[in-house]
Amino acid sequence: MTALSGRDVLQLLRPHHWVKNGFVLAGLLFGHAWGEPAMVAAALAATLAFCLASSAVYAFNDAHDAASDREHPEKSARPVARGAITPRAAQALAALLAAAALAVAAWAGWPVAAVALAYVVLNAAYSLGLKHVPVLDVFIIAAGFMLRLLAGTWGIGIEPSRWLLACGFLLTLFLGFAKRRAELDRLADDAAQHRAVLESYSLAFLDQAVYACAFGMVLSYAAYTLADSTIALHGTEYLIWTLPWVLLGTFRYLFRLHYRGGGGDPAQELLRDPLLAAATLGWVATVFVLIG
């Protein structure tokens, strides 16, 4: 491992994707637990555990898919695909990271460790074959995000809102189907060669799935902000005023998906599109003002 380039290792671990693990911290915000030092420490540990676990999954997946990645216009630049890191070294690094993730999660508590273990096992199964099953592949991606939410709520002793869980699940389905749509559109006739499951999809089906999930996500979020339990918990009936930010972010994402060749990577979309980033930051700021 000492002979590996630091730059190649960082590329393999994809730390820019760690922004997705912000889902773990949602429980602190919506559970009003940011004033509890023990819960804050547990949530931060759970977030670190998922950062390590997600990097382990990336390393394992790259080792397993090295041959097919070499034929992909973008994935061919990954360190395992181009030969900078051997598959065996990537697998060893994945095992080390997974062990570290479980150790950190165990420090936060056995529920967090159980959720983190479920995440690692689920994603290993995805890499080994389930990613080739149409629709199920997207549901597994969404389940990974739901496990993040559960780690930051149930895992540290915060009761998760059912409406918020529904919204989070629909959001991740929306992003997952948008990713498949972007891949199918970008790769065109070579799509199945680069990702076998794309052969079973069509742009028409994926558009319907994306729109259905977007509609359900916005509707469930609006219902959450208006629910009596939400108003009682947060002490405000004005969370509905965060909905415009959600709508702006949703429609901007759809715009980039259809007219800017985007939608393939949510983390990259946030970094590349100032308006999408502004909508996200505006939502976070408004939530903090209203319930902080």
C-alpha positions in Angstrom: 0.0 0.0 0.0 3.0 2.3 0.6 3.8 2.4 -3.1 0.4 3.8 -4.0 0.1 7.4 -5.1 -1.9 9.6 -2.7 -3.7 11.2 -5.6 -4.7 7.8 -7.0 -6.0 6.7 -3.6 -8.0 9.9 -3.1 -9.5 9.4 -6.6 -10.4 5.8 -5.7 -12.1 6.9 -2.4 -14.0 9.7 -4.0 -14.2 12.0 -1.0 -16.2 14.6 -2.9 -19.1 12.1 -2.6 -19.0 12.3 1.2 -21.4 15.3 0.9 -24.1 12.6 0.4 -23.4 11.5 4.0 -24.9 14.8 5.1 -28.2 12.8 5.3 -26.9 11.3 8.5 -27.0 14.8 10.2 -30.6 15.4 9.2 -31.8 13.8 12.5 -29.9 16.4 14.6 -31.6 19.2 12.8 -35.2 17.9 12.5 -35.0 16.2 15.9 -33.9 19.4 17.7 -30.9 17.4 19.1 -28.1 19.8 18.2 -28.0 21.0 21.9 -27.3 17.5 23.1 -23.5 16.9 23.1 -23.8 13.1 23.3 -26.1 13.0 20.3 -24.0 15.5 18.3 -20.9 13.3 19.0 -22.8 10.1 18.0 -24.1 11.7 14.8 -20.7 13.0 13.8 -19.2 9.5 14.4 -22.0 8.0 12.4 -21.3 10.4 9.6 -17.6 9.6 9.6 -18.5 5.9 9.6 -20.6 6.3 6.5 -17.8 8.3 4.8 -15.4 5.4 5.4 -18.0 2.8 4.4 -19.0 4.6 1.2 -15.3 4.9 0.2 -15.0 1.2 0.9 -17.9 0.5 -1.4 -16.3 2.6 -4.1 -13.0 0.8 -3.8 -14.7 -2.6 -3.9 -16.9 -1.7 -6.8 -13.9 -0.4 -8.8 -12.0 -3.5 -8.2 -14.9 -5.7 -9.3 -15.7 -3.6 -12.4 -12.2 -2.8 -13.6 -12.6 -4.6 -16.9 -15.9 -3.0 -17.9 -14.8 0.5 -16.6 -11.9 0.4 -19.1 -14.5 0.6 -21.9 -16.4 3.5 -20.3 -15.7 7.1 -21.6 -15.4 8.5 -18.1 -14.8 5.5 -15.8 -11.8 4.5 -17.8 -9.9 7.3 -16.0 -10.4 5.7 -12.6 -7.2 4.5 -11.0 -8.1 0.7 -11.0 -9.4 0.8 -14.6 -6.2 2.6 -15.9 -3.9 0.3 -13.9 -2.6 2.8 -11.4 -4.0 0.6 -8.5 -4.4 -3.1 -8.8 -7.7 -4.8 -8.1 -6.2 -6.7 -5.2 -4.9 -3.5 -3.6 -8.3 -1.8 -4.1 -10.0 -4.8 -2.4 -7.5 -4.7 0.5 -8.2 -1.0 1.0 -11.9 -1.6 0.8 -11.7 -4.2 3.6 -9.6 -1.9 5.7 -12.0 1.0 5.3 -15.0 -1.2 6.0 -13.4 -2.5 9.2 -12.6 1.1 10.3 -16.2 2.2 9.4 -17.7 -0.5 11.6 -15.3 0.3 14.4 -16.3 4.0 14.4 -20.0 3.1 14.1 -19.7 0.7 17.0 -18.3 3.6 19.1 -21.5 5.6 18.3 -23.6 2.6 19.5 -24.7 -0.8 18.3 -27.7 0.5 16.3 -25.4 2.7 14.2 -23.1 -0.3 13.7 -26.0 -2.5 12.6 -27.1 0.1 10.1 -23.5 0.6 8.8 -23.1 -3.1 8.4 -26.4 -3.3 6.5 -25.1 -0.6 4.2 -21.9 -2.4 3.5 -23.6 -5.8 2.9 -26.3 -4.2 0.7 -23.8 -2.4 -1.5 -21.6 -5.4 -1.8 -24.6 -7.4 -3.0 -25.3 -4.5 -5.4 -21.8 -4.6 -6.8 -21.8 -8.4 -7.2 -25.0 -8.6 -9.2 -28.1 -6.8 -8.0 -27.1 -3.7 -10.0 -28.1 -5.7 -13.1 -31.7 -6.0 -12.0 -33.9 -3.2 -13.5 -35.6 -0.9 -11.0 -34.2 -2.9 -8.1 -30.9 -1.3 -8.8 -32.3 2.2 -8.2 -34.2 1.0 -5.1 -30.9 -0.3 -3.6 -29.3 3.1 -4.2 -32.2 4.8 -2.5 -32.0 2.3 0.4 -28.4 3.3 1.0 -29.6 6.8 1.6 -32.4 5.7 3.8 -29.8 3.8 5.9 -27.9 7.0 6.3 -31.1 8.7 7.6 -31.8 5.8 10.0 -28.2 5.9 11.3 -28.7 9.6 12.2 -32.1 9.2 13.7 -33.0 5.8 15.1 -29.3 4.9 15.4 -28.6 7.7 17.9 -32.0 7.7 19.7 -34.1 10.2 17.6 -37.5 9.2 16.5 -37.7 9.8 12.7 -40.7 11.5 11.2 -42.6 9.1 8.8 -43.2 12.0 6.4 -39.5 12.9 6.4 -38.5 9.3 5.8 -41.0 9.1 2.9 -39.6 12.4 1.4 -36.0 11.2 1.8 -36.8 7.9 0.1 -38.6 9.6 -2.8 -35.7 12.1 -3.1 -33.2 9.4 -3.5 -35.4 7.5 -6.0 -35.6 10.7 -7.9 -31.9 11.1 -8.0 -31.3 7.4 -8.8 -33.7 7.4 -11.8 -32.3 10.7 -13.0 -28.8 9.2 -12.9 -29.9 6.2 -15.0 -31.7 8.6 -17.4 -28.5 10.8 -17.7 -26.4 7.7 -18.4 -28.8 6.3 -21.0 -29.0 9.6 -22.8 -25.2 10.3 -22.7 -24.1 6.8 -23.8 -26.8 6.3 -26.4 -26.3 3.1 -28.4 -23.3 2.0 -26.3 -25.2 2.3 -23.0 -25.7 -1.4 -22.4 -22.0 -2.0 -23.1 -21.0 0.3 -20.2 -23.8 -0.6 -17.8 -25.7 -3.8 -18.6 -28.9 -2.8 -16.8 -29.4 0.2 -19.1 -30.4 -2.2 -21.9 -33.6 -2.8 -20.0 -34.5 0.9 -19.6 -35.9 3.5 -22.0 -35.9 7.3 -21.8 -39.7 7.3 -21.8 -39.9 5.0 -18.8 -37.1 6.8 -16.9 -38.8 10.2 -17.5 -42.0 8.8 -16.0 -40.2 7.4 -13.0 -38.3 10.7 -12.5 -41.4 12.8 -12.7 -43.4 10.5 -10.4 -40.7 10.5 -7.8 -40.3 14.3 -8.0 -44.0 14.8 -7.6 -44.2 12.4 -4.6 -41.1 14.0 -3.0 -42.5 17.5 -3.2 -45.9 16.4 -2.0 -44.6 14.5 1.0 -42.3 17.3 2.0 -45.2 19.8 1.9 -47.2 17.4 4.0 -44.4 17.1 6.5 -44.2 20.9 6.9 -47.9 21.2 7.4 -48.4 18.2 9.7 -49.6 19.0 13.2 -46.8 16.9 14.7 -44.2 18.9 12.8 -45.7 22.2 14.0 -45.8 21.0 17.6 -42.2 19.7 17.4 -40.6 22.7 15.8 -42.9 25.4 17.4 -43.6 27.0 14.0 -46.2 26.7 11.3 -44.0 28.5 8.8 -41.8 25.6 7.6 -44.0 25.6 4.5 -41.9 28.7 3.4 -39.0 26.3 2.8 -41.0 24.7 0.0 -40.0 27.3 -2.7 -36.4 26.3 -2.2 -37.3 22.6 -2.7 -39.2 23.5 -5.8 -36.4 25.6 -7.2 -33.8 22.9 -6.6 -36.1 20.2 -8.1 -36.9 22.1 -11.2 -33.3 23.2 -11.7 -32.1 19.6 -11.4 -34.7 18.6 -14.0 -33.5 21.4 -16.2 -29.9 20.3 -16.0 -31.0 16.7 -16.6 -32.8 17.5 -19.8 -30.9 20.5 -21.2 -27.4 20.6 -19.8 -26.4 16.9 -19.9 -26.5 16.8 -16.1 -28.1 14.5 -13.5 -25.5 11.8 -13.5 -23.9 12.8 -10.2 -25.8 14.9 -7.5 -22.5 15.9 -5.8 -21.0 17.2 -9.0 -24.3 19.0 -9.9 -24.1 20.9 -6.6 -20.5 21.9 -7.3 -21.1 22.9 -10.9 -24.4 24.7 -10.8 -24.5 27.9 -8.7 -28.3 28.1 -8.7 -28.7 24.6 -7.5 -26.1 25.2 -4.8 -27.9 28.5 -3.8 -31.3 26.6 -3.6 -29.7 24.0 -1.3 -28.0 26.6 0.9 -31.2 28.8 0.9 -33.2 25.8 2.1 -30.7 25.0 4.9 -30.5 28.7 6.0 -34.3 29.1 6.0 -34.7 25.9 8.1 -32.2 27.1 10.6 -33.8 30.5 10.9 -37.3 28.9 11.4 -36.4 26.1 13.9 -33.0 27.1 15.2 
